[in-house]
């Protein structure tokens, strides 16, 4: 089930973790800053690309906020961006696992 409706993100799961949230959008700070900079010139939200994996990192190790929740209250989230976010994080975790398993 996918529910893409306007709502305020719930933060109960991450309340005790070290996650720096934007006070305006309630999304992760690095991603919120990136989205704000990208939207400064206006433009079409349909042409947006998934920000790099660096914008998805939080101070909490191995904790990522993905999908519509990562955009917080920002209304420009697209499903294809969420899928790209998941692929970026999966790639990062795979690289980390390979690096840790190397002798």
Steps between C-alpha positions, in 0.01 A plus 500: 500500500629845411337807650621825347284756670586825671584430861743594769779241536488289814829499686420261783731231362801730485429727795779348715751484213744765384310632201532869416161610365419823322271717711297608196451178303568242773717305257870417551702823504748423219225397260277791602782747431565336162131518406477862609804593289360312199160667526642852538491553124146369464486237231309182443490247784449225239855558372665447840766236545569307816757686709821313569539248778681763709173687550341184643761449774404586857716529814354163607716220351323286239168683542343648189170679445374410152197552284228753566603524865840633390329800340308571819237763428653589163234420238735431208573131577483262203489120525785466252715713731413266789600197292828674409563578868454134589742397225761752619482378859507134394815573298660678795418214738633245250829692467526522878438126540763414238752736660440349844534144375828564317805371689 
